[in-house]
């Protein structure tokens, strides 16, 4: 399954929305309830789902879902 499909499942659970449509261009402004607290929860859920760990400097560069996809793909490959 593609990373974006897996992320969609995680986002649907974290943001309690069953029909989210993520695109690489999706940002926090596009999803109701995506604030600083839910951002941390989402990142922790992504780490757990994929069995990876983000560094603080990597998180700072996440400007949209596309950047998150690229980071997850990189981390999964490095496992």
C-alpha positions as CSV (number, residue, x, y, z in Angstrom):
1,X,0.0,0.0,0.0
2,X,1.2,3.5,-0.8
3,X,2.5,5.7,2.0
4,X,-0.2,8.3,1.3
5,X,-2.9,5.6,1.8
6,X,-1.3,4.5,5.0
7,X,-1.0,8.2,6.2
8,X,-4.7,8.7,5.3
9,X,-5.6,6.0,7.7
10,X,-3.5,7.5,10.5
11,X,-4.9,11.0,9.8
12,X,-8.5,9.7,9.8
13,X,-7.9,8.2,13.2
14,X,-6.0,11.1,14.8
15,X,-8.4,13.8,13.4
16,X,-11.5,11.6,13.9
17,X,-12.6,12.1,10.3
18,X,-13.6,9.0,8.3
19,X,-13.4,10.4,4.8
20,X,-10.2,12.5,4.6
21,X,-8.7,13.0,1.2
22,X,-4.9,13.7,1.5
23,X,-2.8,15.0,-1.3
24,X,0.9,16.0,-1.2
25,X,-0.2,19.6,-1.1
26,X,-2.4,19.2,2.0
27,X,-1.5,21.4,5.0
28,X,-2.7,21.9,8.5
29,X,-5.0,24.7,7.2
30,X,-6.9,22.1,5.1
31,X,-7.9,19.8,8.0
32,X,-10.3,20.8,10.7
33,X,-8.7,20.3,14.1
34,X,-5.1,20.2,13.0
35,X,-3.5,22.4,15.6
36,X,-0.2,22.2,17.4
37,X,-1.4,19.6,19.9
38,X,-2.9,17.3,17.3
39,X,0.2,17.8,15.2
40,X,2.3,16.2,17.9
41,X,-0.3,13.4,18.3
42,X,-0.3,12.8,14.5
43,X,3.5,12.6,14.3
44,X,3.6,10.1,17.2
45,X,0.9,8.0,15.5
46,X,2.9,8.1,12.2
47,X,6.1,7.0,14.0
48,X,4.2,4.2,15.7
49,X,2.4,3.1,12.5
50,X,5.6,2.9,10.4
51,X,8.0,1.9,13.2
52,X,10.2,4.9,12.7
53,X,11.4,7.9,14.7
54,X,11.6,11.5,13.6
55,X,14.4,13.9,14.7
56,X,13.3,17.4,15.8
57,X,15.1,19.1,12.8
58,X,13.2,16.8,10.4
59,X,9.9,17.7,11.9
60,X,10.7,21.4,11.5
61,X,10.9,20.9,7.7
62,X,7.4,19.4,7.3
63,X,5.4,22.0,5.4
64,X,2.8,19.7,3.9
65,X,1.8,16.1,3.5
66,X,4.1,15.7,0.6
67,X,7.1,16.5,2.8
68,X,5.8,14.0,5.4
69,X,5.5,11.3,2.7
70,X,9.1,11.9,1.5
71,X,10.4,11.7,5.1
72,X,8.4,8.6,5.9
73,X,9.6,6.9,2.7
74,X,13.2,7.8,3.5
75,X,12.9,6.6,7.1
76,X,11.3,3.3,6.1
77,X,14.0,2.7,3.6
78,X,16.7,3.3,6.2
79,X,15.2,0.7,8.7
